[in-house]
Amino acid sequence: MLKQPRSLLQNAFAKTLFGLIFVYLLGHLAPHLTASSSSIVSNLNFQTLAYAAEDDEEEEYEEEEEDDEDGEEESAEEEDLSYLTDIGPAAEHEFAEFSFLGFSNRKFTWFAAQLHILFASFILGCPMFVVIMEVMGARRTQGVRKAIILSNVFLAILIGVVIGITGEVIVGIHHGVLYGLWACAFGALIVSFLNYFHRLMNIRASALIGAAFGTLISAGLTPVEHYEVSGIMLAVINGAVGGLISNGIMFARSDFKFERLAHEITKVIGICYSFTALTGGLFLFVMLVAYKDFITYLIASFPTLFMVAYPTLFILETVVMYIYVYSWDPLNKANKKGRHIVTGIILNVLGLTLLVALDGPATFMQTPTKPLADLLTISEWDKISNMAWMPLNYHRLVGNGTFGGYMVCIIGAYMYLWSNKNEEREYYDWVGYIGNIIGVAIMIPLPAMGYIFVREIYQYDATIGMYIMSDRESMFMLVQGLLVGTMFSASNIYMWVSMKRIENAQRFFPAMKFGFVLIIISAAIWFTPRRFFATMLPEPGMNPDMVLPDNLAFLALMISKNTAAFCLVTVTFINYIFYTIATKTGKVHYGKVNPLGPYVLIFLGFSDIWLMSWMGTIRELSRMNWHIYKVFKDVTPEKFAPTLAESGFFVTTIVWTFFILMTAIIWIGIKYPKTKATKPAQEAAPQMAE
């Protein structure tokens, strides 16, 4: 049990001890911090108040008065920063409220942060499959085949992690992530290496060798006391998947459409990177002005990350990104396509590393490492590796991939609607098809990633989980369920209208019609709440009768929600298989898609943008009136949770802003250069795949 912080502060010995800790921190952190009158060093004296506990209100009020009197007698010049935590006169502190262009300090920060995250998600999500598209479009020269070995391992790591997480959640496999990661990666590496020298292995042999070597290596690298059948089976599956991927990509025929798709998306990524930096700078500037005390504390808590690791990774990623964008044509003409592919893989590794690093402070704000009394003594790494860190990494990895796929859908739909030539409409119809394939494939395991994240939140502190699922944010989750159900429904609708342009695809229609009925029922169950007021119990002004009848209460139980989610994912997966089989066995008449198709793709992309912004809002508001949960108190006038209507309106404003900016970027990056291109340049374009 933690002692009451107030009694410690009243004790002279404790004051002396805190003073010594402060001197120690000041001496060890000062070399890493800027030395100016308004620098972080000048505000480090509130590091000693790094944790807080709930006090009795009456006792706290009396102690606050005593502390005020003692503080006046001891020193009138010493700045009182106790309002920053729950150890002090937080209620009486007058916070200077800022206003930017009519927005309050929180709303302007909210706006800048959301725009930054959306642009960052695009430049992190798209490159993950842009490199694979480039590989599929390149001729299998010796240099390209060497680069394919590395690209296969990179893709296998992503797929192995996703399959491993899913197995760990659904089946309960211990260390399922590690089994999936090692087995798929080494299965892909071994098969790619063998295929590089001789084309001797067919698909079955590749799967067998990948499964064998992947299982043996993963079993040796996974730290378990005894092996379980489920873990070995997961390793076998992932090893086989790695072998199949490597065989398929290594011997795939080059198709210039993939090269063109990758190059066009890269042009958009280059422009979006600038907007990412601009919105990130705006966000930091607003935080320094409106939340100076908090941002000072956060940076002081992660000095190595914010002052060494982050700048280094950001600079390296920027350099590599511009090399990747502007070396495309020169390296193609020099017949060094393999080097460009390797550059793209390095770009992805740096981007994912940066994402994982910044998720540390983000999750520390929500689930700071326990016990809170040790925050002054634990290492920076212990603060980063908190309970929600890896679950958020998984969720953002899959979420960014889904986001990137649906942004390709928007690009394909826009360019399809803007094109007048039949060959252009055929190509961009195919782009929309590829984007939907990527988006749906990565979206299928996304609910499992969200489940892992929420499960860790509940294990850390059930109060946060209840606040999200059953209290003030329950209606927020209702909107989230509505959006997810809508996205799954729209994805299946696009597959339906797309299959009508495929010969002999009618044989799948009866099963798909039945699947649509299941999707509608499942989506309705998913977003059906137990009660229609956003609290555990009705408060004044709420209608207590807005509760599901007892005979329908089972619809709000987790078993019903999980069953509905499983049904949504399963039906979508089956339709996805039907769609893939139809495109492989029947002729696809690209350019003749149902007129509804492009608009469904735009709607899917917009819905995904809205969902990402909404989920970010839910996660941030779940800290309640804390900047850092139970550590750093929010004493601003807007510490309360906004209403559903206010949040929805503001999130929609952010999403429309991003959507309009992306529309302009797509026009500038793809459409406008095409209208200015000369005929010789268009004739020379196919040589880029050499």
VENZI-V571309 format. One record per pair of residues at least 6 apart in sequence whose C-alpha atoms are under 7 Angstrom apart, sorted by the first residue. I is the first residue (numbers start at 1). GAP is how many residues later the second one is. If there is no record, write none. Layout:
i	gap
I	GAP
I	GAP
This chain:
i	gap
5	82
6	81
8	6
9	6
18	30
22	23
22	26
30	11
32	271
33	7
33	8
40	256
40	260
46	35
49	36
50	325
50	326
50	581
51	321
51	322
51	579
51	580
52	33
52	34
52	35
52	578
52	579
53	577
64	24
64	25
82	6
83	6
83	7
83	10
84	548
84	549
85	546
85	547
85	548
86	547
90	545
95	541
97	8
98	6
98	7
98	192
99	6
100	8
105	185
109	174
109	177
109	178
111	543
112	167
112	170
112	171
113	170
114	499
115	164
115	539
115	543
116	160
116	163
116	164
119	153
119	156
119	157
120	156
121	279
122	278
122	281
122	282
123	146
123	149
123	150
124	227
124	276
125	275
125	276
125	278
125	279
126	275
126	278
127	221
128	220
130	132
131	210
131	213
131	214
133	125
133	126
133	129
134	124
134	125
134	128
135	13
136	116
136	118
136	119
136	122
137	117
137	118
137	119
137	120
137	121
137	122
137	552
138	116
138	121
138	551
138	552
139	115
139	550
139	551
143	193
143	195
144	193
144	194
145	51
145	105
147	191
147	194
147	195
148	102
149	40
149	43
149	44
151	194
152	36
152	94
153	32
153	35
153	36
156	28
156	29
156	32
156	86
157	24
157	27
157	28
160	20
160	21
160	24
160	78
161	16
161	19
161	20
163	17
164	12
164	13
164	15
164	16
164	17
165	11
165	12
166	279
166	282
167	6
167	9
168	6
168	8
168	9
173	57
173	58
176	55
178	44
179	39
179	43
179	52
179	55
179	56
180	54
180	55
180	58
182	32
182	36
183	31
183	32
183	34
183	35
183	52
183	55
183	56
184	30
184	54
184	55
184	57
184	58
185	57
186	28
187	23
187	24
187	26
187	27
187	52
187	53
187	55
187	56
188	22
188	54
188	55
188	58
190	20
191	15
191	18
191	19
191	52
191	55
192	54
192	55
203	41
203	44
206	37
206	38
206	41
207	33
207	34
207	36
207	37
208	32
210	29
210	30
210	32
210	33
211	25
211	26
211	28
211	29
212	24
214	21
214	22
214	25
215	17
215	20
215	21
215	24
218	17
256	430
256	433
259	430
264	406
266	59
267	58
267	402
268	397
268	398
268	401
270	55
271	394
287	8
288	7
299	7
302	78
313	37
313	41
317	30
317	33
317	34
320	23
320	27
321	26
324	16
324	19
324	20
328	12
329	359
331	6
331	9
332	356
332	357
332	358
333	355
335	355
356	37
359	30
359	34
360	24
360	25
360	29
361	23
363	25
363	26
364	19
364	20
364	22
365	262
365	263
365	264
366	257
366	262
366	263
367	19
367	20
367	21
367	93
367	262
368	15
368	18
368	261
369	14
369	17
387	69
388	65
388	68
388	69
391	61
391	62
392	61
394	55
395	51
395	54
395	55
398	44
398	48
399	47
401	41
402	37
402	40
402	41
403	205
405	30
405	31
405	33
405	34
406	29
406	30
406	33
406	198
406	199
407	198
408	24
408	27
409	23
409	26
409	27
409	192
409	193
409	196
410	191
410	192
410	195
411	255
412	16
412	17
412	19
412	20
413	19
413	185
413	188
413	189
415	13
416	9
416	12
416	13
419	6
422	169
425	166
426	164
426	165
429	161
429	162
430	160
440	51
444	125
454	11
457	7
457	8
458	6
458	7
464	158
467	6
467	155
468	6
468	154
469	8
470	65
470	66
471	63
471	64
471	65
472	62
472	63
473	61
474	60
475	59
476	142
476	168
478	49
478	51
480	131
481	45
481	46
482	45
483	124
483	128
485	38
487	117
487	120
489	30
490	110
490	114
492	80
494	103
494	106
495	84
497	97
497	100
498	95
498	96
498	99
499	6
499	80
501	87
501	88
501	91
501	92
502	80
502	81
502	84
502	85
502	86
502	87
503	83
503	84
503	85
504	82
505	77
508	70
512	63
515	56
519	49
522	42
522	43
522	45
522	46
523	41
525	30
525	36
525	39
526	35
526	38
526	39
528	27
528	28
529	27
530	17
530	18
530	23
530	26
531	15
531	16
531	17
532	14
532	15
533	9
533	13
538	6
554	6
609	46
610	42
610	45
613	38
614	37
621	20
623	6
624	17
625	8
625	9
625	14
625	15
626	6
626	7
626	8
627	6
627	7
